[in-house]
Amino acid sequence: MAEIVLAIGSSHSPLLASPPEDYLLHAEIDAKGRKLLDKNGKPCTYGELIAQADPSIRDQILPEVLAERAAKCTANIDKLATISGDAKLDALIIVGDDQNEQYFDDNMPSILIYWGDTISNNPLQMPDDAPQFWRKARSQYHESSGSREYPVDAKLGQHLISSLIESDFDVSHAKRLSNPHGEGHAFGFVHRRLMAAKIVPIVPVTLNTYFPPNQPRPQRCYALGQAIARAVRGYDGGGRVGILASGGLSHFTVDETLDRTMLEACRRKDAQAISSIPAEKLNSGSSEIRNWIAVAGAAEHLETTWQDYVPCYRSLAGTGCGMGFAVWS
């Protein structure tokens, strides 16, 4: 019998691959017309966010503060890489999202499990006029030179599909990637930032967190995590399995209340609080909190052993990313 012995949550924002002096360049994208939502999930302009923002945010985008928080995030990623490496995992289930990397309007699955024998990570392809800071921000999701095939635990993936179907989840599946982009950022982040020392076979679970109308609701995400844990326990292949939530927390408008509430509910194993987060708050970048909700459901039998939260503001409007890091074991 297999068992989930470790659960991890980690943000994967491009800011995590950016030096702090580039944060203000990311903020320029926000100011120039990025589609933004306020903390209630309603569309708003950059100017409207500035009007609503706490003036104390000015102190949180000072150069020395940005440098301190960027360093803390890097240390947290290194810590997660060490913990996952030391866990001696036989497989790692990664719950992530796809942002028009492999799945588009012609076929946008709500829940998909990939179970090919390998999954490709390809070099970054960007327009010739893409600014250097953005290339740098995206670079650590992609192989630097040439494609690489990473191992997938196809048997565990097939078992999860069958088990989830029996649990009344209508799961889509894929055995190959149709788009030459290669694996999406949520999965490339794990390979490039958390598996530098040891490569573990993965099972990618893709949730449509971003794109209406078939985003799974929070309660469904939590139930999915519970069903994944049951499926792993019923797997005859045995072994030590980990599960990881890739993405979040709130962005592109930082919502510290939402983020801290989510982390505290995970620590308390408060299924009701986790499952009842208003769906309207889980749109745009903040939608990736759904990945954490699923992992929290899968980690009910584990205890939170470490958490950290770093609100990485980058503008007076309060834009940026709430960086969350957590371990259940």
C-alpha positions as CSV (number, residue, x, y, z in Angstrom):
1,M,0.0,0.0,0.0
2,A,1.3,3.5,-0.9
3,E,0.9,6.5,1.4
4,I,1.1,10.2,1.0
5,V,4.0,11.0,3.5
6,L,4.7,14.6,2.6
7,A,2.7,17.6,1.3
8,I,4.1,20.9,0.2
9,G,2.7,24.2,-0.9
10,S,4.8,26.7,-2.8
11,S,4.2,29.9,-4.8
12,H,5.8,29.9,-8.3
13,S,5.4,33.6,-9.3
14,P,8.0,34.9,-11.8
15,L,9.0,37.3,-9.0
16,L,10.7,34.3,-7.5
17,A,13.1,34.3,-10.4
18,S,13.6,38.1,-10.4
19,P,16.2,40.1,-8.5
20,P,14.5,42.7,-6.3
21,E,15.6,45.6,-8.5
22,D,13.3,44.1,-11.2
23,Y,10.2,44.2,-9.1
24,L,9.4,47.7,-10.2
25,L,9.6,46.6,-13.8
26,H,6.9,44.0,-13.1
27,A,4.9,46.8,-11.5
28,E,5.1,48.8,-14.8
29,I,3.2,45.9,-16.4
30,D,0.5,46.3,-13.8
31,A,0.2,50.1,-14.4
32,K,0.2,49.8,-18.2
33,G,-3.0,47.8,-18.5
34,R,-2.8,44.3,-16.9
35,K,-6.2,43.0,-16.2
36,L,-6.6,43.5,-12.4
37,L,-9.1,42.5,-9.8
38,D,-9.7,44.1,-6.4
39,K,-9.8,42.0,-3.2
40,N,-13.4,41.2,-3.8
41,G,-12.7,39.7,-7.2
42,K,-14.2,42.6,-9.2
43,P,-12.4,44.1,-12.3
44,C,-10.7,47.4,-11.6
45,T,-8.1,49.7,-12.9
46,Y,-4.6,50.3,-11.5
47,G,-5.8,53.8,-10.6
48,E,-8.7,52.5,-8.6
49,L,-6.4,50.2,-6.7
50,I,-4.1,53.1,-5.8
51,A,-7.2,54.9,-4.5
52,Q,-8.1,51.9,-2.3
53,A,-4.6,51.0,-1.2
54,D,-3.2,51.4,2.3
55,P,-0.7,54.2,2.2
56,S,1.7,52.1,4.4
57,I,2.4,50.0,1.3
58,R,4.9,52.7,0.4
59,D,7.2,51.4,3.1
60,Q,6.9,47.9,1.8
61,I,8.3,48.6,-1.6
62,L,11.5,50.3,-0.4
63,P,14.6,48.8,-2.0
64,E,15.9,47.3,1.3
65,V,12.5,45.7,2.0
66,L,12.3,44.2,-1.5
67,A,15.8,42.8,-1.1
68,E,15.0,41.2,2.2
69,R,11.8,39.6,1.1
70,A,13.3,38.3,-2.2
71,A,16.1,36.7,-0.2
72,K,13.6,35.1,2.2
73,C,11.6,33.6,-0.7
74,T,14.8,32.1,-2.2
75,A,15.7,30.6,1.2
76,N,12.2,29.2,1.5
77,I,12.5,27.5,-1.9
78,D,15.8,26.1,-1.0
79,K,14.3,24.7,2.2
80,L,11.5,23.1,0.4
81,A,13.9,21.5,-2.1
82,T,15.9,20.1,0.8
83,I,12.8,18.7,2.6
84,S,11.4,17.1,-0.5
85,G,14.8,15.6,-1.3
86,D,15.3,14.2,2.2
87,A,11.8,12.6,2.1
88,K,13.0,9.8,-0.2
89,L,9.9,10.0,-2.3
90,D,9.1,7.4,-4.9
91,A,6.7,9.7,-6.7
92,L,5.4,13.3,-6.4
93,I,1.9,14.3,-7.4
94,I,1.9,18.0,-8.5
95,V,-1.3,19.9,-8.5
96,G,-0.9,22.9,-10.8
97,D,-2.7,24.9,-13.4
98,D,-2.3,25.6,-17.1
99,Q,-2.4,29.1,-18.5
100,N,-2.8,28.5,-22.2
101,E,0.4,26.5,-22.3
102,Q,-1.1,23.1,-23.3
103,Y,-4.9,23.6,-23.1
104,F,-7.0,26.3,-24.8
105,D,-10.5,27.3,-25.7
106,D,-10.9,24.4,-28.0
107,N,-10.4,22.0,-25.1
108,M,-10.2,23.3,-21.6
109,P,-10.5,20.4,-19.1
110,S,-11.6,21.2,-15.5
111,I,-9.4,18.4,-14.1
112,L,-6.8,16.5,-16.0
113,I,-4.2,13.9,-15.1
114,Y,-1.2,13.4,-17.3
115,W,0.1,9.8,-17.5
116,G,2.7,9.6,-20.3
117,D,5.9,7.8,-19.5
118,T,7.8,11.2,-19.6
119,I,6.9,14.9,-19.8
120,S,9.1,17.3,-21.7
121,N,10.5,20.6,-20.5
122,N,11.6,22.8,-23.4
123,P,13.7,26.0,-23.7
124,L,11.9,29.3,-23.3
125,Q,10.4,30.6,-26.5
126,M,9.6,34.4,-26.4
127,P,9.2,37.2,-28.9
128,D,12.4,38.9,-30.0
129,D,11.3,42.1,-28.4
130,A,10.6,40.6,-25.0
131,P,12.4,42.6,-22.3
132,Q,15.4,41.0,-20.6
133,F,13.9,41.2,-17.1
134,W,10.9,39.2,-18.3
135,R,13.1,36.6,-19.9
136,K,15.0,36.3,-16.6
137,A,11.7,36.0,-14.6
138,R,10.5,33.1,-16.8
139,S,13.8,31.4,-17.4
140,Q,13.8,29.2,-14.3
141,Y,10.7,27.3,-15.4
142,H,12.5,26.1,-18.6
143,E,15.6,24.1,-19.5
144,S,18.4,26.5,-20.4
145,S,19.6,24.6,-23.5
146,G,17.8,21.8,-25.3
147,S,14.7,19.8,-24.3
148,R,14.6,17.4,-21.4
149,E,12.3,14.5,-20.7
150,Y,11.4,14.1,-17.1
151,P,10.1,10.8,-15.7
152,V,6.4,10.4,-14.9
153,D,4.9,7.6,-12.7
154,A,2.5,6.5,-15.4
155,K,1.2,3.6,-13.4
156,L,0.3,5.7,-10.5
157,G,-1.3,8.3,-12.8
158,Q,-3.4,5.6,-14.5
159,H,-4.5,4.3,-11.0
160,L,-5.4,7.9,-9.9
161,I,-7.6,8.3,-13.0
162,S,-9.4,5.0,-12.5
163,S,-9.9,5.6,-8.8
164,L,-11.1,9.1,-9.2
165,I,-13.6,8.0,-11.9
166,E,-14.9,5.5,-9.3
167,S,-15.2,8.4,-6.9
168,D,-17.5,10.3,-9.3
169,F,-14.8,12.7,-10.6
170,D,-15.0,13.0,-14.4
171,V,-11.3,13.3,-15.0
172,S,-9.8,14.1,-18.4
173,H,-6.5,12.5,-19.2
174,A,-3.5,12.9,-21.5
175,K,-0.5,10.7,-22.4
176,R,1.2,13.3,-24.6
177,L,1.6,17.1,-24.9
178,S,0.2,18.4,-28.2
179,N,1.8,21.9,-27.9
180,P,5.6,22.3,-28.4
181,H,5.7,24.6,-25.4
182,G,6.3,21.5,-23.2
183,E,5.2,21.2,-19.6
184,G,3.4,24.3,-18.1
185,H,5.0,26.7,-15.6
186,A,3.4,25.1,-12.6
187,F,5.3,21.8,-13.3
188,G,8.4,23.3,-14.8
189,F,8.9,25.3,-11.6
190,V,9.0,22.1,-9.5
191,H,11.5,20.5,-11.9
192,R,13.8,23.5,-12.2
193,R,13.7,24.9,-8.6
194,L,12.8,22.0,-6.3
195,M,14.4,19.0,-7.9
196,A,17.9,20.2,-8.6
197,A,19.5,17.5,-6.4
198,K,17.3,14.5,-7.2
199,I,14.7,13.9,-9.9
200,V,11.5,12.1,-8.7
201,P,8.9,10.8,-11.1
202,I,5.8,13.0,-11.0
203,V,2.1,12.8,-11.7
204,P,0.8,16.1,-13.1
205,V,-2.7,17.0,-12.0
206,T,-3.9,20.0,-13.9
207,L,-6.8,22.1,-12.5
208,N,-8.4,24.8,-14.6
209,T,-8.1,27.5,-12.0
210,Y,-8.1,30.5,-14.4
211,F,-10.6,30.2,-17.1
212,P,-14.4,30.3,-16.7
213,P,-16.9,28.7,-16.9
214,N,-15.6,25.3,-15.7
215,Q,-13.3,26.2,-12.8
216,P,-13.8,23.6,-10.0
217,R,-15.3,25.2,-6.9
218,P,-13.3,25.3,-3.7
219,Q,-15.4,22.5,-2.1
220,R,-14.8,20.3,-5.1
221,C,-11.1,21.0,-5.0
222,Y,-10.9,19.9,-1.4
223,A,-12.9,16.7,-2.1
224,L,-10.6,16.0,-5.0
225,G,-7.6,16.1,-2.6
226,Q,-9.4,13.7,-0.3
227,A,-10.1,11.4,-3.2
228,I,-6.5,11.5,-4.3
229,A,-5.3,10.5,-0.8
230,R,-7.8,7.6,-0.8
231,A,-6.6,6.5,-4.3
232,V,-2.9,6.6,-3.2
233,R,-3.8,4.4,-0.2
234,G,-5.4,1.9,-2.5
235,Y,-2.5,1.7,-4.9
236,D,-0.9,-1.7,-5.0
237,G,2.4,-0.3,-6.3
238,G,3.3,0.8,-2.8
239,G,5.9,3.5,-2.1
240,R,6.3,6.9,-0.5
241,V,4.3,9.5,-2.3
242,G,4.4,13.3,-2.0
243,I,1.9,15.8,-3.2
244,L,2.6,19.5,-4.0
245,A,0.5,22.6,-4.6
246,S,2.2,24.8,-7.2
247,G,1.2,28.4,-7.4
248,G,-0.6,31.2,-5.5
249,L,-1.2,32.8,-3.2
250,S,-3.1,36.0,-3.9
251,H,-2.0,38.0,-7.0
252,F,-1.9,40.2,-8.9
253,T,-3.4,42.3,-6.1
254,V,-2.0,41.1,-2.7
255,D,-4.7,40.1,-0.2
256,E,-2.9,39.4,3.0
257,T,-6.2,38.6,4.8
258,L,-7.1,36.0,2.3
259,D,-3.6,34.4,2.3
260,R,-3.2,34.3,6.0
261,T,-6.7,32.9,6.5
262,M,-5.9,30.2,4.1
263,L,-2.6,29.3,5.7
264,E,-4.1,29.3,9.2
265,A,-7.1,27.1,8.1
266,C,-4.5,24.6,6.6
267,R,-2.6,24.6,9.9
268,R,-5.8,23.9,11.8
269,K,-7.0,21.4,9.2
270,D,-10.3,23.4,9.1
271,A,-11.9,21.8,6.1
272,Q,-15.0,24.0,6.4
273,A,-13.0,27.2,6.3
274,I,-10.8,26.0,3.4
275,S,-13.8,24.7,1.3
276,S,-15.9,27.9,1.8
277,I,-13.5,30.5,0.4
278,P,-15.7,32.6,-1.9
279,A,-15.1,31.5,-5.5
280,E,-15.2,35.1,-6.7
281,K,-11.9,35.7,-4.8
282,L,-10.3,32.8,-6.7
283,N,-9.9,34.4,-10.1
284,S,-6.9,35.7,-12.1
285,G,-3.7,34.8,-10.2
286,S,-5.4,34.2,-6.9
287,S,-7.2,31.3,-8.6
288,E,-4.1,29.1,-8.0
289,I,-5.2,28.9,-4.3
290,R,-7.4,26.1,-5.7
291,N,-4.2,24.0,-6.0
292,W,-3.5,24.5,-2.3
293,I,-7.1,23.6,-1.4
294,A,-6.8,20.3,-3.2
295,V,-3.5,19.5,-1.4
296,A,-5.0,20.5,1.9
297,G,-7.7,17.9,1.3
298,A,-5.1,15.3,0.5
299,A,-3.0,16.2,3.6
300,E,-5.8,15.7,6.2
301,H,-3.8,12.8,7.9
302,L,-0.7,14.9,8.1
303,E,0.3,17.8,10.4
304,T,1.6,21.2,9.4
305,T,5.2,21.3,10.4
306,W,6.3,24.6,8.8
307,Q,4.7,27.6,7.1
308,D,6.0,31.0,5.9
309,Y,4.3,33.9,4.2
310,V,6.0,36.7,2.4
311,P,3.8,39.5,1.0
312,C,5.8,40.7,-2.0
313,Y,4.3,44.1,-2.9
314,R,5.8,45.8,-6.0
315,S,3.6,49.0,-6.4
316,L,1.8,51.6,-4.4
317,A,-1.4,50.0,-5.8
318,G,-0.8,46.9,-3.7
319,T,0.0,44.7,-6.7
320,G,2.4,41.9,-6.4
321,C,2.1,38.3,-5.0
322,G,1.5,36.8,-1.6
323,M,4.2,34.1,-1.5
324,G,3.1,31.1,0.5
325,F,5.3,28.1,1.6
326,A,4.1,25.2,3.6
327,V,5.0,21.6,4.6
328,W,2.7,18.9,6.0
329,S,4.4,15.7,7.2
